[in-house]
Amino acid sequence: MPSWKDLPPIAKFSVIAFAIALILGLMSLGAEGFGIYYAVGFGLPVSIDSLRGDAFWPSTILAGMAWSIGFLIAGWICVRIRSYNKYTIWLIYVAILWIWDYIVWWAIITFKVVQ
């Protein structure tokens, strides 16, 4: 198992960003989740307005916390594809975060995970 010093910079960034996003997802009381909704909200089949009453804020808190896992996924994938240049890897990293954001919000709204 590699030590922290042996990890590539993008892997270190991913672990730190995961921890920060996870904490912010909870401590922001849903502001992070609501904010990331607008990155993908136009493409979702159902609007966030379908979340009513007591399901709204827990859903936004859950979205912010679940989105943080995307940093670990993006870091792991980008470490595996080191053959591209630095800018292409960061573009792929951001695209993975955006796709993960879409998946998280799609699942929460479509399946009404929090009821």
Stockholm file with secondary structure:
# STOCKHOLM 1.0

chainA/1-115         MPSWKDLPPIAKFSVIAFAIALILGLMSLGAEGFGIYYAVGFGLPVSIDSLRGDAFWPSTILAGMAWSIGFLIAGWICVRIRSYNKYTIWLIYVAILWIWDYIVWWAIITFKVVQ
#=GR chainA/1-115 SS CCCGGGSCHHHHHHHHHHHHHHHHHHHTTTHHHHHHHHHHGGGCSSCGGGCCGGGHHHHHHHHHHHHTHHHHHHHHHHHHTTTSCHHHHHHHHHHHHHHHHHHHHHHHHHHTCCC
#=GC SS_cons         CCCGGGSCHHHHHHHHHHHHHHHHHHHTTTHHHHHHHHHHGGGCSSCGGGCCGGGHHHHHHHHHHHHTHHHHHHHHHHHHTTTSCHHHHHHHHHHHHHHHHHHHHHHHHHHTCCC
//
